[in-house]
Amino acid sequence: MRQAEPIPQEMLTGALKRGAVKKNVAAIHVSGKLTLLQRKLSNVLLLNAYDALISQPKHQIDARTLALMIGYNSNDTATLRDALRGLAETVAEWDMLDEKGRQEWGVSSLLSYAKLRGGICEYAYSPALAEKLHDPKVFALINLNIQRRFSSGHGLALYENCYRFVRTGSTGWWPLETFRRLMGVDDSAYYETFKHLNAKIIKPAVDEVNRTSNIEITPEFAKKGRTVTEIRFKIRENKQLAMFDIDDGEALRGSPVYERLLALGVSDRLARQWMAEHGEAAVAEKLAYVAGQDGVKSPVGYLRAALAGDFNAPAAVEAPAPSAEALALAAARAEAAKRAASEEAARDAERLQRKARFAAVEQAVSRRNPTQRDADKRLFMTRLEGELEREEFRRHGWTSALNSRAIFAFWEEMIPGIYEDSSAA
């Protein structure tokens, strides 16, 4: 899967142009059980509704724009319906102090209703939850460009719950019961064992946050005797991915190139995106090129095409020389983009290899007779250590993603060289 591309700004209106969603810290804890798609969907819907969250009882968004913003480029409306249904069925709970210092507890579904009609998604929040989500006093900024880079719900859940503490440097201590609730696994007996929680939830989620987002986190554990009872995360900014942070634009906003982009009609966010991706010197060159063309009806569209197509500026027009600071910033961002592209390519190769190996396993299984298939399954089940892994295999058989490594090793032992004919292996 290739990295999701930025949303074209001309497709966005109103609050969607902000690019980040305010999430009340009392409500940010409630969606631990959401799938990755549902969590992304929840953030985009909140961003779209935010400016009118209190003043309007219902909100609308174009379904195509919605799909693009959650990185779901598909016409599969059944999946979108399922995700919306999940939000309506998920309960939000808050426990906080009101404006008079009194304890306030409340509960509400995340969406009071949602419907799709004529390519439009219409939805609403309960008045009580809308008030909490719109509270300006305490909130975290969830950057939707970063959100689109996550591929697991646990990783995104951990990012959301850590990012709001970036300025304090630590989440503070959470009892493991609270952490399991935030990750949506509080009803699983399997994850009551710290070894399982650490191996399956904490380590993979921390790794994804550090690879994917604009922060780096380090877990720390507190014990009573030999038992881990609490967890906290130390947090620092990830400088390599700061280009994706919506708040990392003050230096760019002070540039003459930025001012020229805004004067041309380019939005704040798109201006900073182009300067980060192409460098100030290249953008200035293309601005000069566009200015030298006669009869251009859409300067912004023409500039977009010039940047994408690397049109050459006339020799007589000289772009302003970039400062040393701008050059250093552009070089750092180019290196970060190169590293991110390399990591994405490695992930793509790994996904292709997994797909090819699953196909090889499926072909091998199809050649076995029913008696052999039953024997294979029984033998494989004896090699699985945990009940979670065994249950996953009962449900999904040889396509179980959770058991992929064990499955591949098992069939390599059964049929040596089974993956050698696969070009992706």
DALIN-V34700 format. One record per residue. N is the residue number from 1. RES is the residue in one small letter. OMEGA is omega in radians with two decimals (999 if undefined). Layout:
BEGIN
N;RES;OMEGA + N;RES;OMEGA
END
This chain:
BEGIN
1;m;-3.12 + 2;r;-3.10 + 3;q;-3.12 + 4;a;-3.13 + 5;e;3.10 + 6;p;3.12 + 7;i;3.06 + 8;p;-3.04 + 9;q;-3.10 + 10;e;3.11 + 11;m;-3.02 + 12;l;3.12 + 13;t;3.02 + 14;g;-3.05 + 15;a;-3.11 + 16;l;3.14 + 17;k;-3.10 + 18;r;3.06 + 19;g;3.09 + 20;a;-3.04 + 21;v;3.07 + 22;k;3.11 + 23;k;-3.12 + 24;n;-3.03 + 25;v;3.09 + 26;a;-3.12 + 27;a;-3.07 + 28;i;-3.10 + 29;h;-2.86 + 30;v;-2.97 + 31;s;-3.10 + 32;g;-3.07 + 33;k;-3.13 + 34;l;2.99 + 35;t;3.13 + 36;l;-3.13 + 37;l;3.14 + 38;q;3.14 + 39;r;3.10 + 40;k;-3.14 + 41;l;3.14 + 42;s;-3.14 + 43;n;-3.13 + 44;v;3.12 + 45;l;3.12 + 46;l;3.11 + 47;l;-3.12 + 48;n;-3.05 + 49;a;-2.85 + 50;y;-3.07 + 51;d;-3.12 + 52;a;-3.02 + 53;l;-3.11 + 54;i;-3.00 + 55;s;-3.11 + 56;q;-3.11 + 57;p;3.14 + 58;k;-3.03 + 59;h;-3.11 + 60;q;3.04 + 61;i;3.09 + 62;d;-3.05 + 63;a;3.14 + 64;r;3.09 + 65;t;3.12 + 66;l;3.13 + 67;a;3.13 + 68;l;-3.05 + 69;m;3.07 + 70;i;3.11 + 71;g;-3.09 + 72;y;-3.08 + 73;n;-3.06 + 74;s;3.04 + 75;n;-3.12 + 76;d;-3.09 + 77;t;3.12 + 78;a;3.13 + 79;t;3.11 + 80;l;3.10 + 81;r;3.13 + 82;d;-3.14 + 83;a;3.11 + 84;l;3.11 + 85;r;3.12 + 86;g;3.11 + 87;l;3.14 + 88;a;-3.11 + 89;e;-3.12 + 90;t;-3.10 + 91;v;3.03 + 92;a;-3.13 + 93;e;3.10 + 94;w;3.14 + 95;d;-2.96 + 96;m;3.07 + 97;l;3.09 + 98;d;-3.05 + 99;e;3.11 + 100;k;3.11 + 101;g;3.13 + 102;r;3.12 + 103;q;3.12 + 104;e;3.06 + 105;w;3.12 + 106;g;3.13 + 107;v;-3.12 + 108;s;2.97 + 109;s;-3.11 + 110;l;3.02 + 111;l;3.09 + 112;s;2.98 + 113;y;3.04 + 114;a;3.07 + 115;k;3.09 + 116;l;3.12 + 117;r;3.11 + 118;g;-3.14 + 119;g;-3.13 + 120;i;3.03 + 121;c;3.09 + 122;e;-3.06 + 123;y;3.14 + 124;a;3.03 + 125;y;3.01 + 126;s;-3.13 + 127;p;-3.11 + 128;a;-3.14 + 129;l;3.11 + 130;a;3.11 + 131;e;-3.14 + 132;k;-3.11 + 133;l;-3.09 + 134;h;-3.09 + 135;d;-3.06 + 136;p;-3.02 + 137;k;-3.09 + 138;v;3.13 + 139;f;3.01 + 140;a;3.07 + 141;l;3.10 + 142;i;-3.09 + 143;n;-3.04 + 144;l;3.06 + 145;n;3.08 + 146;i;3.14 + 147;q;-3.07 + 148;r;-3.11 + 149;r;-3.10 + 150;f;3.13 + 151;s;3.09 + 152;s;3.13 + 153;g;3.14 + 154;h;3.11 + 155;g;3.14 + 156;l;3.10 + 157;a;3.13 + 158;l;3.11 + 159;y;-3.12 + 160;e;-3.06 + 161;n;3.10 + 162;c;-2.98 + 163;y;-3.12 + 164;r;3.12 + 165;f;-3.00 + 166;v;-3.10 + 167;r;3.09 + 168;t;3.05 + 169;g;-3.12 + 170;s;3.09 + 171;t;-2.92 + 172;g;-3.04 + 173;w;3.02 + 174;w;2.94 + 175;p;-3.13 + 176;l;3.10 + 177;e;3.10 + 178;t;-3.14 + 179;f;3.12 + 180;r;3.10 + 181;r;3.12 + 182;l;3.14 + 183;m;3.09 + 184;g;-3.13 + 185;v;-3.07 + 186;d;3.13 + 187;d;-3.12 + 188;s;3.10 + 189;a;-3.12 + 190;y;-3.06 + 191;y;2.98 + 192;e;3.05 + 193;t;-3.05 + 194;f;-3.14 + 195;k;3.14 + 196;h;3.14 + 197;l;-3.12 + 198;n;-3.06 + 199;a;-3.00 + 200;k;-3.06 + 201;i;-2.98 + 202;i;-3.06 + 203;k;3.12 + 204;p;-3.13 + 205;a;3.10 + 206;v;3.14 + 207;d;-3.12 + 208;e;3.09 + 209;v;-3.10 + 210;n;3.12 + 211;r;-2.87 + 212;t;-2.92 + 213;s;-3.13 + 214;n;3.03 + 215;i;3.02 + 216;e;-3.07 + 217;i;3.11 + 218;t;-3.13 + 219;p;3.02 + 220;e;-3.01 + 221;f;3.05 + 222;a;-3.07 + 223;k;2.88 + 224;k;-2.98 + 225;g;3.14 + 226;r;-3.08 + 227;t;3.06 + 228;v;-3.08 + 229;t;-3.09 + 230;e;3.12 + 231;i;2.98 + 232;r;-3.12 + 233;f;2.98 + 234;k;-2.98 + 235;i;2.98 + 236;r;-3.13 + 237;e;3.05 + 238;n;-3.03 + 239;k;-3.10 + 240;q;-3.11 + 241;l;3.14 + 242;a;3.14 + 243;m;3.13 + 244;f;-3.07 + 245;d;-3.09 + 246;i;-3.12 + 247;d;-3.06 + 248;d;-3.04 + 249;g;-3.07 + 250;e;3.14 + 251;a;-3.14 + 252;l;-3.11 + 253;r;3.12 + 254;g;-3.08 + 255;s;3.04 + 256;p;3.12 + 257;v;3.10 + 258;y;3.14 + 259;e;3.13 + 260;r;3.09 + 261;l;3.13 + 262;l;3.12 + 263;a;3.14 + 264;l;-3.13 + 265;g;3.12 + 266;v;-3.14 + 267;s;3.13 + 268;d;-3.05 + 269;r;-3.14 + 270;l;3.10 + 271;a;-3.14 + 272;r;3.12 + 273;q;-3.13 + 274;w;-3.13 + 275;m;3.12 + 276;a;-3.08 + 277;e;-2.99 + 278;h;-3.07 + 279;g;-3.08 + 280;e;-3.09 + 281;a;-3.13 + 282;a;3.12 + 283;v;3.11 + 284;a;3.12 + 285;e;-3.12 + 286;k;3.04 + 287;l;3.12 + 288;a;3.13 + 289;y;-3.13 + 290;v;3.14 + 291;a;-3.12 + 292;g;-3.14 + 293;q;3.13 + 294;d;3.01 + 295;g;3.12 + 296;v;-3.11 + 297;k;-3.12 + 298;s;-3.10 + 299;p;-3.12 + 300;v;3.10 + 301;g;3.14 + 302;y;3.11 + 303;l;3.11 + 304;r;3.13 + 305;a;3.14 + 306;a;3.12 + 307;l;-3.12 + 308;a;-3.08 + 309;g;3.14 + 310;d;3.08 + 311;f;-3.13 + 312;n;3.08 + 313;a;3.09 + 314;p;-3.07 + 315;a;-3.07 + 316;a;-3.10 + 317;v;-3.12 + 318;e;3.08 + 319;a;3.10 + 320;p;-3.11 + 321;a;3.13 + 322;p;3.11 + 323;s;3.10 + 324;a;3.13 + 325;e;3.14 + 326;a;3.13 + 327;l;3.13 + 328;a;3.13 + 329;l;3.14 + 330;a;3.14 + 331;a;3.13 + 332;a;-3.12 + 333;r;3.09 + 334;a;3.12 + 335;e;3.11 + 336;a;3.13 + 337;a;3.12 + 338;k;3.13 + 339;r;3.12 + 340;a;3.12 + 341;a;3.13 + 342;s;3.12 + 343;e;3.12 + 344;e;3.10 + 345;a;3.11 + 346;a;3.10 + 347;r;3.09 + 348;d;3.14 + 349;a;3.13 + 350;e;3.12 + 351;r;3.11 + 352;l;3.13 + 353;q;3.12 + 354;r;-3.12 + 355;k;-3.13 + 356;a;-3.13 + 357;r;3.05 + 358;f;3.11 + 359;a;3.12 + 360;a;3.10 + 361;v;3.13 + 362;e;3.14 + 363;q;3.13 + 364;a;3.14 + 365;v;-3.11 + 366;s;-3.12 + 367;r;-3.12 + 368;r;3.08 + 369;n;-3.07 + 370;p;3.13 + 371;t;3.13 + 372;q;-3.13 + 373;r;3.11 + 374;d;3.13 + 375;a;3.11 + 376;d;-3.11 + 377;k;-3.14 + 378;r;3.13 + 379;l;-3.12 + 380;f;-3.13 + 381;m;-3.14 + 382;t;-3.11 + 383;r;3.14 + 384;l;-3.03 + 385;e;-3.02 + 386;g;3.11 + 387;e;3.11 + 388;l;3.14 + 389;e;-3.14 + 390;r;3.13 + 391;e;3.10 + 392;e;3.13 + 393;f;3.09 + 394;r;-3.08 + 395;r;-2.98 + 396;h;3.12 + 397;g;-3.05 + 398;w;3.07 + 399;t;-3.09 + 400;s;3.14 + 401;a;-3.13 + 402;l;-3.08 + 403;n;-3.00 + 404;s;-3.10 + 405;r;3.13 + 406;a;3.12 + 407;i;-3.13 + 408;f;3.13 + 409;a;-3.13 + 410;f;-3.08 + 411;w;3.02 + 412;e;3.09 + 413;e;-3.14 + 414;m;-3.10 + 415;i;-3.12 + 416;p;3.13 + 417;g;-3.08 + 418;i;-3.06 + 419;y;-3.03 + 420;e;-3.13 + 421;d;-3.11 + 422;s;-3.13 + 423;s;-3.13 + 424;a;-3.05 + 425;a;999
END
